[in-house]
């Protein structure tokens, strides 16, 4: 009887070790999709920022034509266009997900764009859960990544951004590196992950790889693997043939414009606590102490990478994803230095207090934050209503506030003078100059071949334009006149709602 019961329960016993990781994956899914009400609204999909709309416009162009990688963006900085840093791997992942979803859902391309980052996040956590299965404090890695606000932002619903794919690739690369430093042969996996990460972006992965190779050279002499080098170079060659590598010319307006970009702002220690908990301070010290005591090189590798990525996060917030990722991967070694398991888990859970406080303010915001979020949703809906008025009209440039321009391109199919990439700064400056103009701005409209103008609440538009151009607005700027007195404008009013006014520029009156 007991033997039969044991035989019956055996499959369930095999599932017990996976119960806690599965629970953490469910928690991560909730964290990645907390903004679902703002993304799926009124039967439409609204992406979280302008860069995401630009990404989805690329993918739509690929879907509508032969799958030839896009090296030129004609839809921003119109009519000149841009040579973007955006690369193909995420484009094709979204197209692949679209192909899977299209038999079951209408509007599958938008849905694929909305879901790609959460799915990449769950893939990363699943990979790490498999790698750390049975390892002491391995679940702490998954737990921190599941609840970290900055990791949640990277894998957020409605945010088809390259950082989600980059985090997955860097996670694989770091795990392969750790395994190599502990005696396992992961050279091929390391080479493939690092080279794919470099294909996606030549910035963060290049710095992390360079420091990793220097540490490997000085502290862990690993045998040269010709096959791994061949894989590494082959993927880079494919990336070059597909996307090419190029640098954008520096624009004089970049420093002032970048003040609007959250990921380019400086971080603070308090912010790191809210993203990763109090172990931010303790972990590097414990790792370096562990290296001094045990002489295991992996302690030095992880401690150095945490200090590097932490320092870079204090410089630019865009590094926060990789700082928390590195810290999380190090937790089995950090907490493994604690003799008693219950004490280690107690330290870890208590350290997450600032993270819990950050989530409380996110999920239960104060009145001002709640109103700002509601206004953002209302703006997105009103912008869509305004943009679709241009759909099907003759293809001509649209002059609009730069942060709205990619969404206008997505909803209307019309190219815009401005954009949200730094390569679009010439167009951003021209659009800003138009709204600040004390006259009619005709010379800008003519130079940029503009056929349609979008006016928005003037205080924000004028103040932003003044900051970017570094000059004060005239007493009665054009952006204010168009919005507040649309019927008196020399440009015919095509459409107006509570927040946006759309004007046409007659072909003979530019």
C-alpha positions as CSV (number, residue, x, y, z in Angstrom):
1,X,0.0,0.0,0.0
2,X,2.7,2.4,1.0
3,X,4.7,1.4,-2.0
4,X,1.8,2.3,-4.3
5,X,1.3,5.6,-2.6
6,X,5.0,6.4,-3.0
7,X,4.9,5.5,-6.6
8,X,1.9,7.8,-7.1
9,X,3.6,10.7,-5.3
10,X,6.9,10.4,-7.0
11,X,6.1,12.7,-9.9
12,X,4.9,15.3,-7.5
13,X,8.0,15.0,-5.4
14,X,10.0,15.8,-8.6
15,X,8.1,19.0,-9.0
16,X,8.7,20.3,-5.4
17,X,12.2,21.8,-6.1
18,X,10.6,23.8,-8.9
19,X,7.7,25.1,-6.9
20,X,9.5,28.2,-5.4
21,X,11.2,29.2,-8.8
22,X,7.8,28.9,-10.5
23,X,6.3,31.1,-7.8
24,X,9.0,33.7,-8.4
25,X,8.4,33.6,-12.1
26,X,4.8,34.3,-11.4
27,X,5.8,37.2,-9.2
28,X,8.1,38.5,-12.0
29,X,5.3,38.3,-14.5
30,X,3.2,40.5,-12.3
31,X,6.0,42.9,-11.9
32,X,6.7,43.0,-15.7
33,X,3.0,43.7,-16.5
34,X,1.9,46.0,-13.7
35,X,1.1,48.7,-16.3
36,X,-1.2,46.6,-18.4
37,X,-4.1,49.0,-17.9
38,X,-2.1,51.8,-19.6
39,X,-0.8,49.5,-22.5
40,X,-4.1,47.8,-23.4
41,X,-6.7,50.6,-23.4
42,X,-9.8,51.0,-25.4
43,X,-9.0,48.0,-27.7
44,X,-5.6,49.5,-28.7
45,X,-2.0,48.9,-27.7
46,X,-0.1,51.9,-26.5
47,X,3.6,51.6,-26.1
48,X,5.5,53.1,-23.2
49,X,7.7,55.7,-24.9
50,X,8.7,57.2,-28.3
51,X,11.6,54.9,-28.9
52,X,9.3,51.9,-28.7
53,X,7.0,53.4,-31.4
54,X,10.1,53.9,-33.5
55,X,11.1,50.3,-33.0
56,X,7.6,49.1,-34.0
57,X,7.6,51.3,-37.1
58,X,10.9,49.5,-38.2
59,X,9.2,46.1,-37.6
60,X,6.1,47.1,-39.5
61,X,8.3,48.2,-42.5
62,X,10.0,44.8,-42.3
63,X,6.7,43.0,-42.3
64,X,5.3,45.0,-45.2
65,X,8.4,44.4,-47.4
66,X,11.0,41.8,-47.9
67,X,12.8,41.1,-44.6
68,X,15.8,43.2,-45.5
69,X,17.4,44.9,-42.4
70,X,16.7,48.6,-42.2
71,X,19.8,50.9,-42.1
72,X,18.0,54.2,-42.8
73,X,15.1,55.7,-41.0
74,X,13.2,58.0,-43.4
75,X,10.3,58.4,-41.0
76,X,12.3,60.6,-38.6
77,X,14.4,63.8,-39.1
78,X,12.3,64.2,-42.3
79,X,13.2,64.6,-45.1
80,X,16.9,63.8,-44.4
81,X,16.3,60.7,-42.3
82,X,18.8,59.1,-39.9
83,X,21.3,56.3,-39.8
84,X,20.1,54.7,-36.5
85,X,22.1,52.6,-34.0
86,X,19.0,50.3,-33.8
87,X,19.9,46.7,-34.9
88,X,18.0,43.8,-36.4
89,X,18.0,41.0,-33.7
90,X,15.0,42.4,-31.7
91,X,13.2,43.3,-34.9
92,X,13.2,39.7,-36.1
93,X,12.3,38.4,-32.6
94,X,9.2,40.6,-32.7
95,X,8.4,39.5,-36.3
96,X,8.8,35.9,-35.1
97,X,6.4,36.4,-32.2
98,X,4.0,38.1,-34.6
99,X,4.1,35.1,-36.9
100,X,3.2,32.8,-33.9
101,X,0.4,35.1,-32.7
102,X,-1.2,36.1,-36.0
103,X,-3.3,32.9,-36.5
104,X,-5.0,33.6,-33.1
105,X,-5.1,37.4,-32.6
106,X,-6.0,40.4,-34.8
107,X,-3.5,43.2,-34.4
108,X,-0.8,40.6,-33.7
109,X,2.1,42.9,-34.6
110,X,1.2,45.4,-31.8
111,X,0.6,42.5,-29.4
112,X,4.0,41.0,-30.3
113,X,5.6,44.3,-29.6
114,X,3.8,44.6,-26.3
115,X,4.7,41.1,-25.1
116,X,8.2,40.6,-26.4
117,X,10.1,42.2,-23.4
118,X,8.1,40.4,-20.7
119,X,8.7,37.1,-22.5
120,X,12.4,37.8,-22.8
121,X,12.4,38.6,-19.1
122,X,10.8,35.3,-18.2
123,X,13.2,33.5,-20.5
124,X,16.1,35.1,-18.7
125,X,14.7,34.1,-15.3
126,X,14.0,30.6,-16.5
127,X,17.5,30.2,-17.7
128,X,18.9,31.4,-14.4
129,X,16.5,29.2,-12.4
130,X,17.8,26.2,-14.4
131,X,21.4,27.2,-13.9
132,X,21.1,27.7,-10.2
133,X,18.8,24.8,-9.5
134,X,19.9,23.0,-6.3
135,X,22.5,25.6,-5.5
136,X,22.5,27.2,-2.1
137,X,20.8,30.6,-2.3
138,X,20.3,30.2,-6.0
139,X,16.7,31.2,-5.6
140,X,17.8,34.6,-4.2
141,X,19.1,35.5,-7.7
142,X,15.6,34.9,-9.2
143,X,13.9,36.6,-6.3
144,X,15.9,39.8,-6.6
145,X,15.5,40.0,-10.4
146,X,11.7,39.2,-10.0
147,X,11.2,42.2,-7.6
148,X,13.7,44.8,-8.7
149,X,11.9,47.9,-10.1
150,X,14.7,48.6,-12.7
151,X,14.6,45.0,-14.0
152,X,10.9,45.3,-14.2
153,X,11.3,48.5,-16.2
154,X,13.6,46.8,-18.6
155,X,11.2,43.9,-19.3
156,X,8.1,46.1,-19.0
157,X,4.9,45.3,-21.0
158,X,4.6,47.6,-24.0
159,X,8.3,48.4,-24.0
160,X,9.8,46.7,-27.1
161,X,13.3,48.1,-26.4
162,X,16.7,46.5,-27.1
163,X,17.6,46.6,-23.4
164,X,15.4,43.6,-22.7
165,X,17.2,41.4,-25.3
166,X,20.5,42.9,-24.1
167,X,19.8,41.9,-20.4
168,X,19.0,38.3,-21.5
169,X,22.3,38.0,-23.5
170,X,24.4,39.6,-20.8
171,X,22.9,37.2,-18.2
172,X,23.9,34.3,-20.4
173,X,27.4,35.8,-21.0
174,X,28.0,36.4,-17.3
175,X,26.8,32.9,-16.3
176,X,29.1,31.4,-18.9
177,X,32.0,33.6,-17.6
178,X,31.4,32.5,-14.0
179,X,31.3,28.9,-15.1
180,X,34.6,29.3,-16.9
181,X,36.2,30.8,-13.9
182,X,35.0,27.9,-11.8
183,X,36.5,25.3,-14.1
184,X,33.6,24.5,-16.5
185,X,34.0,24.7,-20.3
186,X,31.6,27.3,-21.5
187,X,33.8,29.0,-24.1
188,X,31.4,28.6,-27.0
189,X,28.4,29.8,-25.0
190,X,30.4,32.8,-23.7
191,X,31.5,33.7,-27.2
192,X,28.1,33.4,-28.7
193,X,26.4,35.5,-25.9
194,X,29.0,38.2,-25.9
195,X,29.1,38.6,-29.7
196,X,25.3,38.7,-29.9
197,X,25.2,41.3,-27.2
198,X,27.7,43.4,-29.2
199,X,25.5,43.0,-32.3
200,X,22.6,44.4,-30.3
201,X,24.6,47.3,-28.9
202,X,28.2,48.3,-29.0
203,X,28.1,50.3,-25.8
204,X,27.4,48.5,-22.5
205,X,28.5,45.0,-23.7
206,X,31.8,46.4,-25.1
207,X,32.7,47.9,-21.7
208,X,31.6,44.9,-19.7
209,X,33.5,42.5,-22.1
210,X,36.6,44.6,-22.0
211,X,36.8,44.6,-18.3
212,X,35.9,40.9,-18.1
213,X,38.8,40.1,-20.5
214,X,41.2,42.2,-18.5
215,X,40.2,40.4,-15.3
216,X,40.5,37.1,-17.1
217,X,44.0,38.0,-18.3
218,X,45.4,39.1,-15.0
219,X,43.6,36.8,-12.5
220,X,42.4,33.7,-14.4
221,X,44.5,32.6,-17.3
222,X,42.1,30.5,-19.4
223,X,43.1,28.4,-22.3
224,X,42.6,29.9,-25.8
225,X,39.7,28.3,-27.6
226,X,39.9,28.6,-31.4
227,X,36.3,27.4,-31.9
228,X,35.0,30.0,-29.5
229,X,36.9,32.8,-31.2
230,X,35.6,31.6,-34.6
231,X,32.0,31.7,-33.3
232,X,32.6,35.2,-31.8
233,X,34.0,36.6,-35.0
234,X,31.5,34.9,-37.3
235,X,28.5,36.5,-35.4
236,X,30.2,39.9,-35.4
237,X,30.7,39.6,-39.2
238,X,27.1,38.6,-39.7
239,X,26.1,41.6,-37.5
240,X,28.2,43.9,-39.6
241,X,26.8,42.6,-42.9
242,X,23.3,42.9,-41.7
243,X,23.3,46.2,-39.8
244,X,26.7,47.8,-40.3
245,X,28.4,49.7,-37.6
246,X,28.6,53.5,-37.7
247,X,28.8,56.5,-35.4
248,X,26.5,59.5,-35.4
249,X,27.9,63.0,-35.7
250,X,27.8,64.9,-32.5
251,X,25.1,67.6,-32.4
252,X,25.5,70.8,-30.5
253,X,22.1,70.5,-28.9
254,X,22.8,67.1,-27.4
255,X,23.8,68.2,-23.9
256,X,20.6,70.3,-23.4
257,X,18.3,67.7,-25.0
258,X,19.8,64.9,-22.9
259,X,18.5,66.6,-19.8
260,X,15.0,65.2,-20.8
261,X,16.3,61.6,-21.1
262,X,15.9,59.7,-17.9
263,X,18.5,57.0,-18.6
264,X,21.2,59.7,-19.1
265,X,20.7,61.2,-15.7
266,X,23.0,60.6,-12.7
267,X,22.1,58.0,-10.2
268,X,22.4,58.0,-6.4
269,X,23.0,55.5,-3.6
270,X,19.5,55.9,-2.4
271,X,18.2,55.0,-5.8
272,X,20.4,51.9,-5.9
273,X,18.9,50.8,-2.6
274,X,15.4,51.2,-4.1
275,X,16.4,49.0,-7.0
276,X,18.4,46.3,-5.3
277,X,18.2,46.7,-1.5
278,X,20.7,47.2,1.2
279,X,23.0,44.4,-0.1
280,X,24.2,47.0,-2.6
281,X,26.8,48.1,0.0
282,X,27.5,44.8,1.6
283,X,27.9,42.5,-1.4
284,X,31.1,43.9,-3.0
285,X,32.8,43.9,0.5
286,X,31.8,40.3,1.1
287,X,32.9,39.2,-2.3
288,X,36.3,40.8,-1.9
289,X,36.6,39.4,1.6
290,X,35.7,36.0,0.3
291,X,38.4,36.3,-2.4
292,X,41.0,37.2,0.2
293,X,39.9,34.3,2.4
294,X,39.2,31.5,-0.1
295,X,41.3,32.7,-3.1
296,X,38.6,31.7,-5.5
297,X,38.8,34.0,-8.6
298,X,35.1,34.1,-9.2
299,X,34.7,36.2,-6.0
300,X,37.0,38.8,-7.5
301,X,35.3,38.7,-10.9
302,X,31.8,39.3,-9.5
303,X,33.0,41.9,-7.0
304,X,34.8,43.9,-9.7
305,X,31.9,43.8,-12.0
306,X,29.5,45.0,-9.3
307,X,31.8,47.9,-8.5
308,X,32.2,48.8,-12.1
309,X,28.5,48.6,-13.0
310,X,27.5,50.4,-9.8
311,X,29.9,53.2,-10.5
312,X,28.6,53.5,-14.0
313,X,25.0,53.6,-12.8
314,X,25.9,56.6,-10.6
315,X,27.1,58.2,-13.8
316,X,24.2,57.2,-16.1
317,X,21.1,55.4,-15.0
318,X,21.1,53.3,-18.1
319,X,23.6,51.0,-16.4
320,X,21.2,50.2,-13.6
321,X,19.9,47.1,-15.4
322,X,23.3,45.5,-15.6
323,X,24.3,46.5,-12.1
324,X,21.3,44.7,-10.5
325,X,21.7,41.8,-12.9
326,X,25.4,41.4,-11.8
327,X,24.5,41.8,-8.2
328,X,21.7,39.2,-8.4
329,X,24.0,36.6,-10.1
330,X,26.5,37.1,-7.3
331,X,24.1,36.3,-4.5
332,X,24.8,32.6,-4.2
333,X,28.4,33.5,-3.5
334,X,27.6,36.5,-1.3
335,X,25.0,34.7,0.9
336,X,27.0,31.5,0.7
337,X,29.6,33.2,3.0
338,X,26.9,33.2,5.7
339,X,27.2,30.0,7.7
340,X,23.5,29.4,8.5
341,X,21.0,29.2,5.7
342,X,18.2,30.8,7.7
343,X,20.5,33.7,8.6
344,X,21.4,34.2,5.0
345,X,17.8,34.3,3.9
346,X,16.9,36.6,6.7
347,X,19.6,39.0,5.6
348,X,18.4,38.9,2.1
349,X,14.7,39.4,2.9
350,X,15.5,42.3,5.3
351,X,17.7,43.9,2.7
352,X,14.8,44.2,0.3
353,X,12.9,46.7,2.5
354,X,13.8,49.7,0.2
355,X,12.6,47.7,-2.8
356,X,9.3,47.0,-1.2
357,X,8.9,50.7,-0.4
358,X,9.6,51.6,-4.0
359,X,6.9,49.2,-5.2
360,X,4.5,50.6,-2.7
361,X,4.9,54.1,-4.2
362,X,4.6,52.6,-7.7
363,X,1.5,50.6,-7.1
364,X,-0.1,53.0,-4.7
365,X,1.0,56.5,-5.9
366,X,0.2,59.8,-4.4
367,X,-2.5,62.0,-5.9
368,X,0.0,64.0,-8.1
369,X,1.6,60.8,-9.6
370,X,-1.8,59.2,-10.1
371,X,-3.0,62.3,-12.0
372,X,0.2,62.4,-14.1
373,X,-0.3,58.8,-15.1
374,X,-3.9,59.4,-16.0
375,X,-3.0,62.4,-18.0
376,X,-0.4,60.4,-19.8
377,X,-3.0,57.8,-20.9
378,X,-5.4,60.6,-21.9
379,X,-2.6,62.2,-23.9
380,X,-1.8,58.9,-25.7
381,X,-5.4,58.4,-26.7
382,X,-5.9,62.0,-27.8
383,X,-2.7,61.8,-29.8
384,X,-3.8,58.6,-31.6
385,X,-7.1,60.3,-32.4
386,X,-5.3,63.3,-33.9
387,X,-2.7,61.2,-35.8
388,X,-5.2,58.9,-37.5
389,X,-6.7,62.0,-39.1
390,X,-3.5,62.1,-41.2
391,X,-3.7,58.4,-42.2
392,X,-4.3,58.1,-46.0
393,X,-3.6,61.7,-46.7
394,X,-0.8,62.6,-49.2
395,X,2.6,61.6,-47.7
396,X,4.2,64.8,-46.4
397,X,6.3,65.7,-43.4
398,X,4.7,66.3,-40.0
399,X,6.1,68.9,-37.6
400,X,5.2,67.9,-34.0
401,X,6.7,68.0,-30.5
402,X,9.7,65.6,-30.6
403,X,8.5,63.2,-27.9
404,X,5.2,62.6,-29.7
405,X,6.7,62.2,-33.2
406,X,7.3,58.4,-33.2
407,X,3.8,57.7,-32.1
408,X,2.4,60.0,-34.8
409,X,4.5,58.0,-37.4
410,X,3.1,54.8,-36.0
411,X,-0.5,55.8,-36.0
412,X,-0.6,57.9,-39.2
413,X,2.1,56.4,-41.4
414,X,3.4,60.0,-42.1
415,X,7.1,60.9,-41.6
416,X,8.0,63.4,-38.9
417,X,10.6,66.2,-38.7
418,X,11.5,65.3,-35.2
419,X,12.0,62.0,-33.3
420,X,13.2,60.6,-30.0
421,X,16.7,59.4,-31.1
422,X,19.8,61.6,-30.8
423,X,20.3,61.1,-34.5
424,X,17.1,63.1,-34.9
425,X,18.5,66.2,-33.1
426,X,18.7,68.3,-36.3
427,X,15.0,67.8,-36.8
428,X,14.3,68.3,-33.1
429,X,16.1,71.6,-33.2
430,X,14.2,72.7,-36.3
431,X,10.8,71.8,-34.7
432,X,11.8,73.6,-31.5
433,X,12.7,76.7,-33.6
434,X,9.3,76.6,-35.3
435,X,7.4,76.6,-32.0
436,X,9.6,79.4,-30.6
437,X,9.2,81.5,-33.8
438,X,7.8,85.0,-33.5
439,X,6.6,84.8,-37.1
440,X,5.1,82.2,-39.3
441,X,8.0,79.7,-39.4
442,X,7.6,79.3,-43.1
443,X,11.3,79.0,-43.8
444,X,11.4,75.9,-41.5
445,X,8.3,74.4,-43.1
446,X,9.8,74.9,-46.6
447,X,13.2,73.6,-45.6
448,X,11.7,70.5,-44.0
449,X,9.0,69.9,-46.6
450,X,6.3,70.0,-44.0
451,X,2.7,69.3,-44.9
452,X,1.1,69.0,-41.5
453,X,1.6,70.7,-38.1
454,X,0.6,69.4,-34.7
455,X,0.2,71.9,-31.8
456,X,0.1,70.8,-28.2
457,X,-0.3,72.5,-24.8
458,X,2.1,75.4,-25.3
459,X,3.6,75.7,-21.8
460,X,5.4,72.4,-22.1
461,X,6.2,72.8,-25.8
462,X,7.7,76.3,-25.4
463,X,9.6,75.6,-22.2
464,X,11.1,72.4,-23.8
465,X,12.0,74.2,-27.0
466,X,13.6,77.0,-25.1
467,X,15.8,74.6,-23.1
468,X,16.9,72.6,-26.2
469,X,17.8,75.8,-28.2
470,X,19.2,77.6,-25.2
471,X,17.2,80.8,-25.8
472,X,14.2,82.5,-24.4
473,X,10.8,82.5,-26.1
474,X,9.4,85.7,-27.7
475,X,6.4,87.3,-26.1
476,X,3.9,85.5,-28.4
477,X,5.6,82.4,-29.8
478,X,4.0,80.5,-32.7
479,X,3.4,77.3,-30.7
480,X,1.2,79.3,-28.4
481,X,-0.7,81.1,-31.1
482,X,-1.4,77.9,-33.0
483,X,-2.8,76.2,-29.9
484,X,-4.8,79.0,-28.4
485,X,-6.1,80.7,-31.5
486,X,-6.3,78.0,-34.2
487,X,-9.0,79.7,-36.2
488,X,-6.9,82.8,-36.8
489,X,-3.9,80.8,-38.1
490,X,-2.9,81.1,-41.7
491,X,-2.7,77.3,-41.7
492,X,-6.1,75.6,-42.1
493,X,-7.2,73.6,-39.1
494,X,-7.8,69.9,-40.1
495,X,-8.7,68.5,-36.7
496,X,-8.8,69.5,-33.0
497,X,-9.5,67.7,-29.7
498,X,-9.0,68.8,-26.2
499,X,-5.2,68.4,-26.3
500,X,-4.0,68.5,-29.9
501,X,-4.6,70.7,-33.0
502,X,-3.7,69.5,-36.5
503,X,-3.1,72.0,-39.3
504,X,-2.4,71.5,-42.9
505,X,0.3,73.5,-44.8
506,X,-1.1,74.2,-48.3
507,X,1.4,73.1,-50.9
508,X,1.7,76.6,-52.3
509,X,2.0,78.4,-49.0
510,X,5.1,76.9,-47.4
